[in-house]
Amino acid sequence: MHQVNITYPSGETVGFPFGVKASATVGGFGPLRHPLAAVLVNNELQSLDANIITNCALEPVLIDSAQGAFIYRRSLCFVAAIAARELFPDRDLVVGQAIGYGFYHYFEGGPASRDDVTALDRKMRELVLRDIPIAKQWWSYDEALDYFGRNGQEDTLLLLELTNEPRIALNECAGFREIHITPLVPSTGVLETFELLPYDEGFLLRYPQKETPNELPPFEDDPLLYRITDDARKRSNILGVASVGALNRINSPKRMRDYIQVAEALNNKRLAELADQVAAKSDTCKVVMIAGPSSSGKTTTSKKLSIQLRVLGFEPVVIGLDDYFVDRTRTPRDERGEPDFECLEALDIEYLNEQLLALFRGEEVELPSFDFKTGSRRPSGKVIRMTERQILIMEGIHGLNDRLTPRIPREQKFKIYVSALTQINLDEHNRISTTDNRLIRRMVRDNQFRGNSALTTLKMWPSVQRGERLHIFPFQNTADAALNSALDYELGVLKIYAEPILRTVKPMDPEYCEARRLLNFLAFFAPIPAQFVPLDSIVREFIGESSFKY
């Protein structure tokens, strides 16, 4: 019988029968500190019931790893869907945004009572206690259509309209099935740590941090983000596009152009409302501080907000925080000894505050310019003096942190948090990660304008996320207002740019796992031509040909 050779992280190679289940090979890992969520087979993420059909390097994916935590959370949502189907077969449970280490869930058609949430919690714990296997199954296309049709999973049916594959991969547990988006944990018994917390008209399905998979962190509410994402979700429902399948269905030239025009108009309307809020505080407000995570669209937001403020009779002046970096020789080092350009101390805070105070006193100030080639700051030649109708706009990752502007009174600052909070789902039980949306934006922009490969962006992304957790997210609830920069159609446009560069990441690269996951995810989107995107759209910040200069 043909065999496959499996090489473990220890370097040991062992032969197994061709087609062996991954679960039958994991003994070679030795003792593990936490349960397995999945395995990496030549850097491709696979469930434990996958058949191994080639020689490979095999690595464990534990629930305290980044991939393992992702699988754990997806699996919890799957078990919640099973519990809801058993208890409330006539109600559709939908997963929403992440809030405080939890996913918001709600029932379409009515709120969830506390008794409903208690019953769901009890049913989920019963399913976990039974340790039911979660399997990947292959069904014929017509069988999958029939199953999802009979079970009322309309959004999943719409997803299948884009494919003509003869076989469809499904996840199955306790007789319930959903389309296979990603591997899930091998059985429900792995999912011991969770809780259901009533929240607004639904509940939060709370999960552990990856570093501490056996305990739940204290709950920290995020009311600002919930309000703007809930508003975006309701708008998506009004427009009739609450899922990717529904978006694909309107992907004809006329209908998609119309939809994009409405989506962009809604974004511009929100920017006009923000300008009104700034204007209402113009007696005291001197500077608008805009902050948000990577690729949230901060730069375009500052430019479009400037236009809206000009409509109201103001003369906005945009100041770039990057021009206030300290000289490269003074840049602090991180724990690896590398320059830490994202920490607050990388900026010359004293010099920035001196210039702001001088401007507010009506004095003339020459703005600096940072030369990234020499790593030093120099005069820009641009001299400004603030008039009565002028207002400063500053954009940067530390904009919400009052330690950036300690000498500026709070009433003179208006702080805006910007993020891409995607609100359409793949289907009822599979959400689109806002982090994935930003990562794809970043990857496309880095390739288009900086010549970086997808591999380069994927390698640096964990460091980017670390900076966001340290310097941005802790301050987001101090904002006076927030803007959701996500446009529900954008991933159909970004797909055209992202897929070719993701395919350049090869199986020998450790980042191949993430590249494959993103490719599988983007496969659900019908491509949308870039020519439909307005020249002043936030999307243009990432794909190019914007009417703005960056």
N, C-alpha and C positions, 0 to 999 in steps of 0.2 A: 504493500500500500504506500502511495506517495505520502511523504511527510513534510512538515514545515519546521524550520528551525527558528526558535524564539530566543532572542538575546535579552537578558534582564539587566537592570541598571547596575548590578554587581559585576557584569561582564560575562557571567555564565550563560552558555548557550545550550538549550535543551530541545530535542526533537519531539514533535507531537504529530498525531495523525492529521492528515489534510482535512480542513474544515472543523477542527476542534473549536469548541466554544471557549471564548475568552475566560469565562468563569472557571473552566477546568484547568487553567494555566496559572492562576494568580498565586498559587502556593509558592511559586518561585520568588515572590517578593519578600518572603519571610514575614515576621511580625510587623503589623502596621499600627500606627498610633491612633488612627481614626478609620471609620468604615470607608470602603471604596465606593465612589460614585460612578466611576467608569474607568476606562483604560485608554492610553494613547498607543495606537498601532502605527508605527512609522510616523508619529506626530499627528495622526488623524484620530479625533475623538470618537470612540466606539463604546457602545453599551456592553455590559458583561455577557449578554447572550449573543453577541456578534460571532460569526464564524470566521476563523482566521485561515486564509487561503494562500498566503505568501509568507516567505521568510520575513521576519520583522524584528524590530526593536520594540519591546513592550515596556511601558511605564505605567505606574499606578496613578490614578487621579483620585485623591482623597477629598473628603468634604471640606477640609480646611484650606484647599487650594483655590485659586481664582476660578478655574474651570469647574471644580467640584462644587463650590458655593453656587455658581450659576445653575448647575444641574439640580442641586438641592432645592433651590427656590422654584425653578420650573416644575419640579416634581411635586412640591407642595401645592402649587396651583392646579396640577392635574388631579391630585387626590381631593382637593376642594371641589372640583367639578364633579368627580364621582359621587361625593357625599351629597352635593346639591341635587344631582339627578335622582339619587335614591330617595331623598326626603321630599323634594319639590319638583316632581317630573314635569309640571306644567309651567315652571318659571325658569327663565334663562339667566344663569349667573355669568357675569362679565367681569374680567380682570381689568383694572385701571392702573393708575400711576403708582410709583413707589413713594411712600411717605414714612420717614423714620424707621428704616429697616422693616418695612412691611409693604404689601401690595394692597391697594384699595380694591375691594370687590363690591359690586352692587347687583341687584336684580333689576332687569328691565321690566318696567310696568308697575313698579311700586317699591316702597322702602322695605328694608329688612328689620324686623322687630328684634328686641333683645332675646326673646324666646327663640326666634329663628336662628340667631347667631349661636346661642347656647346649644341648640340641637345640632347645628353644623359642626361645632367644636367636638361634641360628644361622638358624632358619627365619624369624623376624621380620626379621632383617637382610637375608635373601634377598628377602623381599617388599618391603622398603624400596628395595633396590637396583633392583628391577624397575620401580619407579615406576608401580604399577598404579592406574588411575583408580578413585576411589570415587564412586559415583553414587547419586542418589536416584531410586528407581523407584516407580511406582504399580501395585499389583496389585489384582485384585478380591478381595473378602472371602473367597470360597471358595478361590481360588488361594493366598492367604496361609495360610489354615487348613491346606490340604493340604501346603504346603511345610514349615511349622513342625512339623506332625505327623510327616511322613516323616523329618525331621532330628532328632527327639527334643527339640525346644526347648519343653519342657512349660510353663515359666513364661511364655514369650511367648504360647503358646496361651491360657493363663489370662487374660492381659491383654486379649486380643481378645474375651473373653466379655462385657466391659462395653460394647463398642461395637457399633453396627449400621450403621456407615458402609459404603457400597458399595465404596469404594476405601481401601486401606491403604498408607501411605507406608513404604517400606523403604530401608535403606542396603544397597548391594551392592558387593562387591569380590571378584574372583577366584572368582566363583561362590558366595560365601557371603553370606547375607543375615540382617539383624536388623531389628526394628521401628525406624522412624525416631523417635528421641527428640529429637535435636538435629542441626543440620548437622555434617558432618565435614569434615576437610581434603580438598582436591580430589584428592589422590593420595598413595599411600604414601610417595613420595619426600620429602615434606615432613618425615617423622617420623625424622629422622636421629639425634636425641639421645635416648637412653634406655639403660637397662641392666636386666638381670634378676639379682636378688640372692637366693640361697636364704635362706628365712626360715621358721623353725618347720617346719610340714608342707607349706608351699607356697613361694611366692617373692614378692618385691616387684618390681613393674614400676615402675622409678624414672623420673621425668621431671624436666625442668629447671624452675627458677623462671622466672616470666614475664619478670623483668628481664634474665635472662641465658639466652635460649632455646637457645644453642649449647653450653652446658656444664652438667654435673650438679653440684649442690652436694655437699659431703661428707655422708656418711650419718650421721644422728643417730637412734639407736634411741629408741623410745618404749614400753618394756616395760609400763609401768603401763596405758596406754590399750589396748595390745594385749590384755592379760589380761582387762580388763573387757569389751571388745568381743567377744573370742572367747567369753567366757562368755555374753554376750547372744545371740550367733549360735547357740550350741548350744542355748540355751533356746528360741529361736524355732523351731529345727528340731524340738525335742521337742514343742512345741505344734502342730507341723504348719503353721506360717504363716511361711515363709521368704521369701515374695515377695508383692508387692501383689496379684497375681491370686489367690493363695491366701487373702489377707485378704478380698478382694471376695467370694469364693465362700462364706464363712461369714457374709456380711452379711444375716442374717435376725434378727429381734428376739431370739429366745431364744439362738441360738448366739452372737451378738455380745455380748449381755449377759454370758453365761458367760465368753467369752474376755476381756472387759474386766476382769471380776472376778479372773480368774487373773493377768492382766498387772499389775493394781494390787497384788495380793497379793505377787507376786514383788518389786515395787518396795519395798513395806513390809517385806518380809523382809530385803532388803538394808539398809534403814535400821536395822532392829533389830540386824543384825550390826555395823553401824558404831557403834551405841550400845554394844554389848558391847565393841568395841575401845577406845572412849573410857573405859569403866568400868574396863577392865583396867589403864589407866594413871592412874587417878584419884588415886593416891598423889602423883603429881608434876604431872599435867596440870591446868592452871587455866583454859585458854581453848581453845575449838575455833574454828579459823579456816577459813571456808568461802569458796572462790573458784571462779570459772569464767567463761567468756565470756558475752556478752550473751544473755539469754533461755534460759539453761541450767536455770533453775528453782532458783536459789540460795535465793531467799526462802522458797519452799514447803519446800525441803529443810531449811532451818534450823528451820522451825516443826514439821515432822514429826519431825525428829531430837530436838527438845525433848520431844515427847510420848514418844518411845521412852526417853529418858533419865529422864523422870519415872516410867516403868514400873519402872525399875531403882532408884528411890529418890532420884534426884538432883533438884535444884531449878535448872534452867537459867535463865539470865538472858540475853536477847538484846540485844546492843548494835549499833546501826546505825552503820557507818563514815561514812555520809553526814553524820552530825551532827558530824563532826570536820573538815569543810572549813574552810580558812582563810577569812577575810572576802573577799568578792568583789574588793575592791581589791588584795588580795595574791595573787590567783590568777595563776600563771605563764601566759605567752603561748606559743602554738605558732609554727611557722615562718611561718604566715600572719598572725600578729598577733592571732589569736582566743584567747579564754580557753581554756586546756587543763585541763578538769575531770577528765581521766582520768589525768593524770600523778601520780606519788606525791607530788610537792611541793604538790599542791592540798590535801593533808591536813595538819593540824597534828600532826605526828608526835610532837613533844616533849610536847605537852599530852596526847595519847592515852596515851603511855607513862607519864607521871606519874600519870594516873588509874588505869591498870592496876596499877602497882606499889603505889599506895595501897590499892587493893582487895585485893591479895594479902597486904598487911600487916594486913588486917582493919579498915582505916579506913573511915569513912563518906564516900561520894562522891556529889556531885550531878551527874548526867549532863547533857551539853549537848543543845541542840536547834538545828538549823540552820534558819533562816528563808530559804527559797529566794526569797521575794518581795523581801525587803530585802537579801539576799545577805550576811547576817551571822549570827553564832552568839550564842545567848542561853541562860540557864539554863532547864532544862526543868521544874524543880520536883520531878523524880523523884530521890529519894535512895535509894541502895542500900548495903548492907554485906554482904560475902560471908561465908556460914557454911560449915561443914565440908562440907555436902552440896551447896553451890552450885557451878555451873560456868558460865563465860561462853561465849556463842556469838556470834561476830562474822562478819558476811557482807559481802563486798565484793570488788572486782576485784583488790585488792592483797594479799588474805589470805595468799597463799603466799609473798610476798616478805618475807624476814626483815628487810629495811630498814624495813618498816612498824613492826616491834616490836623494834628493835635492843637494847633494855634488858631484854627478856624472855628468860630462858634457853630454849634449844631444847626441853628436856625438859618445860617447862611449857606447850608448845603442841602441839596435835594438828591437823594440817592436812588438809583434805579438798578434793579437786578434783571439781567437778561439771560435766558436760557432757552434751549430748543426742546420743548416739552411735548413730544409727539403724542397725539391722542387717538390716532386710528390704530386699530389692532390688526394682527394677522387674522385672528378669529376670536370668538368669545373668550377662549381660555389661554390665548398666546398673545402677549402684549409686545409692542415694539419698544425696545430699550432706548431711552433718551440718550444714553451713553453711546449706543451703537450709531444713532443718528449723527451725533457730533463727531464720532470717530470717522465715519464715512465722509462727512464734510471735510474734516481735517486732512484725510488721506488724499482726497481729490485736489484740494487747494495746494497741499505740499507738492504734489506731482505737477500740477499745472504751472505754479509760479516759482517753486524753489528747486524743481528737478529732483525731488526726493522720491525714492521708490516706495511702494506700499510696505515693503519689508522694513525700511527705515522708520516709517511712521509707526508701524506696529511695535517695533522695538522700543521706541521712546514713549509710547502711550502710557505704560504703567507709571512712569515718572511724572507725566503730565497729570494723571489722576491723583497721584500722591500730593502734588502741589495744590490741586483743587480742594482736596480734603483738608489740607492745612490752612490755606489762605483765602478760600472763597466761600465754601459751604458753611463754615461756622458763622458767617456774618450776613447770610442772605436774608434772614428775618429782621435785620435792622434797616432794610430798604424801605423807602417811602412808597415805592411803587415797583411793579414787576412787569416785564414784557415777555410773552411767549413768542419766540422768533420762529418756531417750527411752522412749516407750511406743509399741509397734509399731502401735497402732490410731489414734494421735492425728491423723495427717494427714487421715484420713477425716472427723474432726470439724472440724479447722481449715479444711478445704476450704470448708465451708459459709459461714464468715465471710470467708475470704480472696478467694474468686473475685469477689464483687460489688465489692469495693474495688479489686482489681487491674484490673477493667474500666474504672475511672475514669481510668486512665493512658492517654493518647491518643498517636497516632502522632507528633505534633509534639514530644512530650517525649523527651529523650535516654534516659530510663529505660524507655521503652516496650519496648525490646529485652528487658530483664530481666523486665518484667511479662508479656510474651507467653511467655517461656520458662517462667515459673512457672505460668502458666495451662495451658500445654500439658502440663506435668508433673502438675499436680493433676487433669487430665482423666482420668488413669488410675485414680483412686481413686473407689470408690463412697462416697457420703456416709453418714456415721454420725451419728445424732441425738445432740445434746448431752445429752439427758435420760438417756442411758445412762452418762454420765460421773459417777463418785462426787463428792460435794461436797468431799472432801479431796484430790482428785487434783491433781497438778502441772498438768495441762491446764487446770484451773479458774483458775490464775494468769493465764492468757492470754484465756480466753473469758468469765470472770466467774462470779458466783453461787457463789463458794467459801465453805466454812464457816470459812475463815481470813480475818482482816482484814489488808489490805496497806497 
